[in-house]
Amino acid sequence: MTEEPSATIINRHPLQAAGAGQNSRMLPDEAVVGYCDALGDRLGWLAKALAEEQKAGRISIAGYGAAQAFLHELRATVLVLALKHGRQLMEIEPVPLTIDPTESGMPTFKDFWMLRDDRDHAEEQLKQIPDRAALIEQARDAIYNGRRPVKQQILWLQRAYMERLAATPVVADFRQGEPANLSAKKGDRLYAISWTGVIHSVNLFECVTLHFEERGGWHVTGGIGELRALVDDLAGGHHTLPEMIGLINEAPWIVPRAIERVTIGPYHHGWTENDELVQKAFDAGHNGEPWMLRAKIERAATTKPAKRSKMDVLFGREPMEAGPSVFYRLLLVPLAIKQFLGDADEDGQPCTVYGVTKQGDLVC
């Protein structure tokens, strides 16, 4: 459990900050499906790692549940991207997949927006494509008549993509969850609410969970609009957790108890601009495919009531003092790179390093 002083934060991704290198890179058509499938698998392994972090008490049950749901959403979106861009090999999808090679290694958010636009038209397009049984019958007719069923193959891929897309909650740049009561006890007023989004400046993903106690007769069922507005304000900028607690203190109907944030990424791999330290760790992976997926858990809790100002008294506010923000770093790597790094990242900074075996098991 460590306080993170801003003066000692190491910039692991200085290329873009210094104005060097690209901030987007088009992947070759033949690399897209492999990239998406591998990222999907690694997000699944990160979900397993967060389960271990929850068991160790480094993330709350509510925060873990929200992060797991978000990882599931991210993984589903990436796998739909694989279907979308896999059609490029048959010259169906002319738009290439782009990634951010300097800051995150993840798909650029414009690809997610394009996916959402496709989903808005998915049902309409499905009505214009023959169903699977009809496509199979048409393909048989083509084969029996000595023709290749290219048209039917294209329509089959198009239908598979549209059906999967219509059933997938594509990642949004901001989404609020539903508030949940954390206790079954009657009269218990402790709640949690989570929201997810994209940190656009660095193209990373985050999931934030606020634990709060209602006061002054306010109830979630009756004041949901006020709660939604408060979360909108909190998500408007990339605040520190103590700053968020300060903003929450302005609401007289809520007492903040804790807030935590899970940041997903950066993701280093063969298509990213890797510095010397990352490349040195990659070289330790021998003949395997080298990669690193980072995550960070931040937590801050309120410690005691703060001194009330005249305005606090006037508006009925009971502000709370925030304790220091603590953080835990996670790093997922192939097992060979875990054996090279040990229990620190490539900078030698304290970090929980999870090695992933070829079977997808975690070794910490």
Sequence and secondary structure as in RCSB ss.txt:
>XXXX:A:sequence
MTEEPSATIINRHPLQAAGAGQNSRMLPDEAVVGYCDALGDRLGWLAKALAEEQKAGRISIAGYGAAQAFLHELR
ATVLVLALKHGRQLMEIEPVPLTIDPTESGMPTFKDFWMLRDDRDHAEEQLKQIPDRAALIEQARDAIYNGRRPV
KQQILWLQRAYMERLAATPVVADFRQGEPANLSAKKGDRLYAISWTGVIHSVNLFECVTLHFEERGGWHVTGGIG
ELRALVDDLAGGHHTLPEMIGLINEAPWIVPRAIERVTIGPYHHGWTENDELVQKAFDAGHNGEPWMLRAKIERA
ATTKPAKRSKMDVLFGREPMEAGPSVFYRLLLVPLAIKQFLGDADEDGQPCTVYGVTKQGDLVC
>XXXX:A:secstr
 EE  GGG   S HHHHTT S S EE  HHHHHHHHHHHHHHHHHHHHHHHHHHHTTSS HHHHHHHHHHHHHHH
HHHHHHHHHHHGGGGT   S  EE TTTT SB HHHHHHHHHHHHTHHHHHTTS  HHHHHHHHHHHHHTT   H
HHHHHHHHHHHHHHHHTS    SEEE   EES  STT  EEEEEEEEEETTTTEEEEEEEEEEE TT  TTT HH
HHHHHHHHHTTS   HHHHHHHHTT TTEEEEEEEEEEEEEEE TTS   HHHHHHHHTTTTS   EEEEEEEEE
EEEEE    HHHHHHT   EEE   EEEEEEEEEHHHHHHH SB TTS B EEEEE TTS EE 
